[in-house]
Amino acid sequence: MKNKIRKNSITTFILLFTIVGFSQGNSANILLDAFYSKIKSQKNPQIIDARGPDEFALNHIEGAVNFNLKSEDYEKHVAALNPSQPVFIYSIAAYRSGLLSTDLAKRNFSEVYILEGGIASWIGGGKPFYTNLKSKLTIADYKKIIADNKYVLVDIGSKYCATCKTVKPILEDIRSQYGEKLKIIQIELEESPQVIADLKTVKVFPTLILYENGKIVFKKDGLGDLKNDVDLALAHN
């Protein structure tokens, strides 16, 4: 009898949770492959780049329109969307995408999808994108740096990424401590988008990769305790 009551309680909780979720709108953060697959299933996908216009001008998903809650013509852009069809949103991380998604959900848009990892995930996953930039660093240059140095720490990010900015002083501390023993290279989306795409391993900004003799010692999706991880990795030398 107790088991039956417990099962009924769990079922009721799940049902209530589902109802609450849908009352807030059908909005979800999804990973790259699902996001890409859903876009490809649409004849005319509604893709929104929720970053700023300067970011959008440098690189974006082809077919995307650029606006967010701060855009002067926001209402005009929203009115041009079909609320009965899926909407696909991305930004650098999830902040601007989340705000836009919440507003569209309140306006009863049926399906709103946010790309987990934002533009970093899209380009870093090797998906097609528009850019007006020629990469300063090529994949051949990247591989040569890795091959020519025993230890290489790679910082991959964007000047528009808030967390990426917190990496810079930490890198300076690491550079001061290890000097020529550790080669540090910094790759930004605004300077070398194609090498990020060619790596096909970036899911989020920042991404930190430490190499030893051409082999990956660690890859961090996000900052974490970078200084401590580098110290531990180089402690045996």
C-alpha positions in Angstrom: 0.0 0.0 0.0 2.9 2.4 0.9 4.6 1.6 -2.4 1.4 2.4 -4.3 1.0 5.7 -2.5 4.7 6.5 -3.1 4.3 5.7 -6.9 1.2 7.8 -7.1 3.0 10.7 -5.4 5.9 10.5 -7.8 3.6 10.4 -10.8 1.7 13.4 -9.5 5.0 15.3 -8.9 6.2 14.5 -12.4 2.9 15.6 -13.9 2.9 18.9 -12.0 6.5 19.5 -12.9 5.7 18.9 -16.6 2.7 21.3 -16.4 4.8 24.0 -14.8 7.5 23.6 -17.4 5.1 23.9 -20.3 3.2 26.8 -18.6 6.5 28.7 -18.9 6.7 27.9 -22.6 8.4 25.2 -24.6 11.9 26.5 -24.3 15.0 24.3 -24.0 18.8 24.4 -24.1 20.0 21.7 -26.4 23.4 20.5 -27.6 25.0 21.1 -31.0 24.0 18.0 -32.8 20.3 18.2 -31.8 20.3 22.0 -32.6 21.8 21.4 -36.0 19.5 18.5 -36.8 16.4 20.5 -35.9 17.6 23.4 -38.1 18.2 21.1 -41.0 14.7 19.7 -40.7 13.2 23.1 -41.3 12.6 24.4 -44.8 13.0 28.0 -43.6 14.5 27.9 -40.1 14.0 30.9 -37.8 17.6 31.4 -36.5 18.3 34.3 -34.1 21.8 35.6 -33.3 21.2 37.3 -29.9 24.7 38.9 -29.8 25.5 42.5 -30.6 25.6 43.8 -34.2 29.4 44.2 -34.1 29.8 40.5 -33.1 27.3 39.4 -35.7 29.1 41.3 -38.5 32.3 39.3 -37.9 30.8 35.8 -37.9 27.5 34.1 -37.6 25.4 31.1 -38.6 24.3 31.6 -42.2 20.6 32.5 -42.4 20.5 34.0 -38.9 18.9 37.4 -38.1 20.5 39.6 -35.5 18.6 41.1 -32.6 18.1 40.8 -28.8 16.0 42.5 -26.1 18.1 45.7 -26.4 17.6 46.1 -30.1 15.7 49.3 -31.0 13.6 47.4 -33.6 13.0 44.4 -31.3 9.2 44.4 -31.7 9.5 44.6 -35.4 11.8 41.5 -35.5 9.5 39.5 -33.2 6.5 40.4 -35.3 8.3 38.9 -38.3 8.6 35.5 -36.7 6.1 32.7 -36.9 5.2 31.7 -33.3 3.9 28.3 -34.4 7.2 27.3 -35.9 10.5 26.5 -34.0 12.9 29.3 -33.2 16.6 28.7 -32.8 18.7 31.1 -30.6 22.4 31.4 -29.9 24.8 34.0 -28.4 28.3 33.8 -26.9 27.1 31.9 -23.8 23.5 31.7 -22.6 22.7 35.0 -21.0 21.3 37.0 -24.0 19.9 33.8 -25.5 18.1 33.0 -22.2 16.6 36.5 -21.9 15.3 36.4 -25.4 14.0 32.8 -25.0 12.1 33.8 -21.9 10.4 36.7 -23.6 9.4 34.6 -26.6 8.0 31.9 -24.3 5.8 34.5 -22.6 4.5 35.4 -26.1 3.4 31.8 -26.5 6.0 30.7 -29.1 5.5 27.0 -29.5 9.2 25.9 -29.6 12.3 27.8 -28.6 15.7 26.2 -28.7 18.9 27.7 -27.3 22.2 26.4 -28.5 24.3 25.1 -25.5 27.7 26.7 -25.7 26.5 29.3 -28.2 28.6 30.3 -31.2 31.6 28.6 -29.7 29.8 25.3 -30.0 28.7 25.9 -33.5 32.0 27.0 -35.0 34.0 24.8 -32.7 32.0 21.8 -33.8 32.9 22.5 -37.5 29.5 23.6 -38.6 29.2 26.0 -41.6 29.4 29.7 -40.8 29.8 33.1 -42.3 32.9 35.1 -41.6 34.4 38.2 -43.1 37.7 37.4 -41.5 40.8 35.6 -42.7 42.3 33.7 -39.8 45.6 35.0 -38.4 46.4 31.5 -37.3 45.9 28.4 -39.6 45.6 24.8 -38.5 49.0 24.2 -40.0 50.5 27.0 -37.8 48.8 25.5 -34.8 50.1 22.0 -35.4 53.7 23.4 -35.9 53.6 25.3 -32.6 52.4 22.1 -30.8 55.2 20.1 -32.5 58.0 22.6 -31.8 57.4 23.0 -28.1 57.4 20.5 -25.3 54.7 22.2 -23.3 51.9 24.3 -25.0 49.0 25.9 -23.2 46.2 27.0 -25.6 43.5 29.5 -24.6 40.6 29.6 -27.0 37.9 32.3 -26.5 36.4 35.6 -27.6 36.9 39.2 -26.7 33.2 39.4 -26.1 33.2 36.5 -23.6 33.1 37.8 -20.0 34.7 34.6 -18.5 37.4 34.7 -21.2 38.5 38.1 -19.8 39.2 36.5 -16.4 41.6 34.0 -18.0 44.1 36.8 -19.1 45.6 37.7 -15.7 45.9 34.0 -14.8 47.8 33.4 -18.1 50.1 36.2 -17.2 50.9 34.7 -13.8 51.5 31.3 -15.5 53.8 32.9 -18.1 55.8 34.7 -15.4 56.2 31.5 -13.5 57.2 29.2 -16.3 58.8 31.5 -18.8 60.1 29.7 -21.9 59.4 26.3 -20.5 55.7 26.8 -21.4 54.5 28.2 -24.7 51.2 30.0 -24.4 49.0 30.8 -27.4 45.8 32.7 -27.3 43.2 32.1 -30.1 40.2 34.5 -30.4 37.1 34.0 -32.5 37.5 37.5 -33.8 40.9 36.8 -35.2 41.1 33.1 -36.1 37.7 31.5 -36.5 38.7 28.9 -39.1 41.4 27.3 -36.8 38.7 27.0 -34.1 36.4 25.3 -36.7 39.2 23.0 -37.9 40.0 21.8 -34.4 36.4 20.5 -34.1 36.9 20.2 -30.3 35.6 23.5 -28.9 32.3 23.4 -27.1 32.4 26.6 -25.1 34.4 29.7 -24.4 36.9 29.7 -22.9 38.5 26.3 -23.8 41.9 25.6 -22.3 44.2 22.8 -23.7 47.6 21.8 -22.3 49.9 19.7 -24.5 53.0 17.8 -23.6 55.1 16.5 -26.5 52.2 16.9 -28.8 49.7 14.9 -26.6 46.8 16.5 -24.7 47.4 16.5 -21.0 44.1 18.1 -20.2 41.3 20.0 -22.0 39.0 22.2 -19.9 35.6 23.4 -21.1 35.6 26.6 -19.0 38.1 28.2 -16.7 38.1 25.9 -13.6 41.2 26.0 -11.5 43.6 26.6 -14.4 46.6 27.7 -12.4 46.5 24.6 -10.1 45.9 22.2 -13.1 49.0 23.6 -14.9 51.1 23.4 -11.8 50.2 19.8 -11.2 50.8 18.9 -14.8 54.3 20.5 -14.9 55.2 19.5 -11.3 57.2 16.4 -12.4 59.6 18.4 -14.5 
